[in-house]
């Protein structure tokens, strides 16, 4: 989740409301075959210094006597890419951002409802609604809103996009798996058309499908060490995996970060961050990295 991604770039200028309304009556969207021409974009480096900066952007790490430069970074869509680094733009593609609830309530039919007709809220992130991509029309309209955010990442100079919450269909029974995969494929196509790579975020159970059929280029995984599922990503994407672990989850698993670093199936670029992903110098800030990153 992106704590610093405020209003999805004002939802891309409220996404030209007239265009959105026109899209509502244009009928079902055609299925998208994801593009896969890797010559149009670069994959992230597989060595160097990686950081996950969704709660606030900063340009260097203070890991010792001198500040250390960052080689690969993930930032929210309202942040700018980091000069000289491979910069990944975070987009919440399957849930809403905390500050965007009012906007999305204007399009409540695109949000997931339970059997009683009430809006579904992610229990882990109680200020986020869940998008419902089950119909072709809904997918088209969601893309009308979030597609311009992806385009904005490219315009700002990001190298790649991370689409979050791909796994909502595994957590909410009302969501159609096929529809979720179709929307993911449309995000892939939109990102590739904009000249960027795109990362699968979590959803270890569909990694092979996500890469081979949907078209994701690399992976971002949270807590795969804790959940003993790192191989699901590294077996498919090789070294092109960015791994984040969090202290609380490690504590619950009675596992240390050193033990994560010793895993043979972990990502080369594996880091430890505080779960709120606060800025360096802020209370609660945590950062560590496996030594061969």
N, C-alpha and C positions, 0 to 999 in steps of 0.2 A: 504494500500500500504506500502511496506517495503522500507523506505528511506535508510536503512543501509545494505540491502541485496545485496552485490556487486557481479555481474557477476554469480549469482547462483552457487557459489562455482566453478567459472570458467566453469559454466555449466557442473559440474562434470567431469572436465578434458576434456572438449569438447566431453564428452559422447562417447568416443571411436568411432570416425567417421566411421570407417569401419563397426562397428555393426549397426550404424544408416543407412548407405547406404544399407546394406543387408536387413534391415527391410523394406526399401522402396519397395522392390520387392516381399515381402513375402505374399501379399494379405491381405484381410480383417481380422481384429481381431475378435475373438469370443467374445460375450458379457460376461461380468464378473459378477458373482453373488458375492456381497460383503460378506466378512466374518464377523461374529459377535460374536466370542468366547471371551467374556469379561474377561475370566480367563487369557488371554494372555497379558493383559495390565491393567493399572490402570487409572481411571478417575481422573480429577483434584480435589483437595480439594474444599470444599464448604464454607470454612471460612479461615480467615487469611488475609494476605496482598497480593494484586494482583497488577502487573504492566505490562504495555504494552510498550516494549522497541525496537521498530523497527528503531528508528533513532540513536541509540547508547546504548550500554550495560553498566550498572553499577550495583553494588552488593547490595547497601543499599539505603534506603530512608532517607532523612533528614527532619523529620516531627516535630521536637521539640528539646528537650534538648540533646537527644542521637539518633544516627542512628538506623533505624528500619530495621530488616531483611525482606526479601521478600519470600513469600510462594509459589506463583504462578506467572510465568512470561512468556511472549511471546517475542521471539527474532528471528531475521533473521537467515536464514540457514547458513550464513557465520560466525555467532557468535557461541560461545560455550554455552552449558546449564549452568545454575547457580547452583553451588554446594549447596545441601541441599534444593533446591526448585523444585517444579514440573514445568518443563520447556517445553514450547510448541514451536515448530519450524515452522516459517512462510514460506510458499511456495506459490508463485503466480501461481496458477494452470491454470488460464484461460486468463491471459494477460502476456505480457513480462515485465521484469524489466527495469528501465531506462537505465542502463549501458549495457544492453544486445542486443540493437537494431542491431548492426552489425552482431552478431551471428545469430539472427533470420532471418535477411534478406537473409542469405544463404539458408533458408528453407521458402521462401516467400509463397509457396503454402500452408503452414500451418497457415498463417495469414489471417484474415478476409479482404475481399475487398468489396467495395461498387459497386453499379450498373454500375459505370463508369470504374471499374477496379482498382480504387485507394485503397491503404491500408487504413484501418479504424484505427483511433487513438482515444483513450478514451478522450472525451472533458474535463473531470474533471482532467485527468492526461495526459497531452499532450505529454509526452515522453514515453507512453506505447502503443504498438500495442495490438490488440485483437487476441487471438487464435481462430481458427475455428474448433471445434470438430465435425462438422456435418457428416463426413463420418467415417466409421470404419477404413479405412486406415490412415486417418489423426489422429484419436485417438491413434492408435497403435504407430505412429511415434512421437506424442507428448509425449506419455508415455516413449518411448525410451530415450527422452531427460530429462524429469522431474522425471521419476521413480528413477534413480540413485541419484537425489537430496534428495528424500524421504529416500532412503536407507542410504545416508550420514547423515541425521538427526539421524537415529537410531544408526549408528556407533559412532556418537559423544556423544551419551548418552541422547538425548532428550526423553521425556516421551510421547509426542504427536506431531501431525502436525496440523496446521491450513492451509486450502486450501482457498486462496483468490479468489474473483471475480466469485464465483459460479453463480452469478446472471447476467452474461453477456447476456444470452439469453433473459432476460427481457428488456435489454437496447439496443440491436442491433437485429433488425428484421431478419437479414440474418442468424442468428445462429439457428440451429435446436434444439429445447428443448430436444427432445429424445436423440440426440447426446451428448448434454451437460450433461444430467443425466448419460448417459453411461460412459462418461469420469470420472465423479465424482465417479461412482461406481468402476472404475478401480483404482482411487486414494485411495479409501477406502480399497480395497482388498490389494493393495501394502503396505499401511501403517499398516494394521493389520498383514500381513505376516511378516513385519519387527518388530512386537511386540509392536506397539504403538497405542494409541487411536488417533482418528481424529475428528477435529472440523468442523462443518458447519459454514461458515462465511457469515453472513447476509442472504439475500434471504428469508425474513420472509414469503413470499407467498407460499413457498414449504416446510416449516419446518416439517410438519407431514410426507410428502413423503421422505424428506431428511433423517429423522430418521428411519422410518419404512421400506422403500423400498430401498433407496440407502445405508443406513447403518451407517450414522454418529453417533458418540457417545456423543458428547456434542456440545455446540454452543459458538461462539464468535460473539457478535453483537455490531455494532457501531450505536449510536444515536437512539436506539429503544425508549428511553424516549422522544426525540424530535418528533419522528414519531408516537408515541402512538401505538407501536407494540410489546412491551416487552412480553406481554402475549403469543404472537405467539411462543416465545422461551421457556419461563418458564412453560407454560402449557404442553409442549412436553418433555423438558429436565429437568424439576424440578430445583433443585439448581445447576445443572451442566451447568451454563451459565456464561460467562465472558462478562461484559458489559462495553463499553467505550463511554463516551460522550465528546464533544469538545466545547470549549467556544463560538466560532463564531456561530455555529449552535444553541446553546442555546440562544444566543443573538437575532438571527433572529426569533426564536420562542417565544421571550419574556418570557423565562423560566429560572429559576435559577437552579443551581445544587442541592440546598436544596430541591427544588420541585421535582427533579428527585428522590432523595433519599426517598422522602415521598410516591412515587408511590407504590401501593400494589403489582403490577405485575413485578416490576423490579427484576434484578438479585441480589442475595445476595452479590456477588463480583462486585460492580459497582464503576468505577473510572472516574475522569475527567482528561484528558490529553490535551496538546497542539497538534494541528492537525499535526505539523511536527514531533512530537514525539522525540524531541531533548533530548540529554543527560542531566542528572541532573547537575546543575551548569552552563548550557549554557543559553545565553540570549533567552527569550521567553519560557523557561521551565515552564510547569504547571503540578501540580499533586494535586489531592484531592481524597478522598475516602468516600463513605457512611460509617457511623460509625459502622454499624453492620457487615462490611466485616471482 
